Amino acid sequence: MNIKKPQAFRSIGFQKITIGVPTEKANILPKANSMKLVDLNTKVSEKYPHREFSAGKRDPHIWLSPKRAKVMVETIAQEMSSLDVKNAEIYKKNAEDYFEKLDQLDSEIKAMVEGLNNKSLLYLILLMDI
């Protein structure tokens, strides 16, 4: 089975798991009681605490940070592995390969913004832990 292709998820019953952030929760859970929702925002905040944007609002852009994306990729790989134990090593390998790409992206972004004084990039810089 080629796990890299979206149609492969059909064969392991992807309809039983949804990977998402809080906005999806309101739309998905009422319609699918048997579905497990993996809240990536919560997983990311366990490693990288939330930054409040306004009263009670979380960062809707967690996917912009390569470091936060790595947490999401790891979580997705773990969840898929638990559903499809036979192919768990493939999910782990794919995640590790993607970690390398995210590390490269992280380095490239840091190199691009190094030395910039433009305050409009502050949000990106905070995400990058620069």
N, C-alpha and C positions, 0 to 999 in steps of 0.2 A: 504494500500500500504506500502510495506517495503522499506523505503527510503535508507536504508543502502546497498541495492543491486544495482549494476550498471545498471541492466536492468530496474530498476524503472525510471531512467532518460529518457528512451525512451517514457514512457507514458506521460511525461510532455514536450516533445519536446526539448530535450537537444541539438538538432542540431541548435538551435537558440542562444546558448550562448557558448562561449569558455573562459575558465579560463586559463590565461597564462602569461608568461613574454615576453619581447620584441622580442626574437628570433622567437616565434611563429607568431607574428604579420606579419612579412614579408611573411610567407608561407600561412597563413590562409585568411587574408583579401582580397587579390586579387581574391580568389576563391569563396568567400561567402559574397556577398554584404549585404545580409539581416542579417548577424550574428553580434551579439554584442560581442565585445572583451573586457574582463575585464583585464586590465593591472595590475597584482598583484605587479609588481615592483614599479609602481607609487603609489599604495595604501600603500605599505610598506614604501616608502620614505617619505610619508606625516608624518609618525610617527617617523621613523628612517632615517635621512638624508643619501643620497648616499655617499659612499666612492668611490672615483675614483681609478681605478686600472691602467689605462693608459688613455691618452688623449681621452676624450669623451666616455670611456667605463664604464659601470655600473657593479656592483657586480653580477655575474651570479650565486652566491651561496647563495641567500637570504634564501633559504629553509633550510640551515644548522643551523640557529638560531631558537631555540624554541620561542623566543619572536617575531621574524619576522613571524614565521609560524602561530602564533596566529592571527596576522593581516590578513594573507591569509585565514585562516579558517573562521574568522569572515566575511570577504568580500564574500567568497564563500557562506556561509550560508545566508547572506543578499541577494545576487543575486538570489540564488535558491528560497528563500522565496518570492521574488518579482515575480518570474515566476509561482510559485505554492503556492499561498496564503493559500489554504486549508490546506497545510501541513507545514506552516511556523513554527509552534511551534515545530514540529519534528526536523526541521533544526536547530532551536535555541538550543534545548535540546542536539542534537548530537554535536553541536559546543561547548557547555558548558562542556559536558563530555570529549571532546577532549582537551579542555583547561586544564583540570585537569591533563591529561596525559602529556601534554607539560610542565606544571609547574613542574611535577615530574621529567621529563627528564632534565629540566633546572637545578633543584637542584642537580641531580645526576652528571651532567657534571661539575658544579661548584665545587662539593666536590672532584671529581677526579683530577681536575687541580689545586686545592688550594695548594699553596706552591711549585709548580713546577717552576723551573727557566729556563727550556728549551725554548729558543727563537723561535724554530720552531713551537711552539704552539701559537705564538703571534696572528695569524689570528683568531684562534678559540677563544682565550681569548678576543679579540676585539669584536667579534660577541656576546659574552656572557656578555659584559659590566662588566668585572671583573677588 
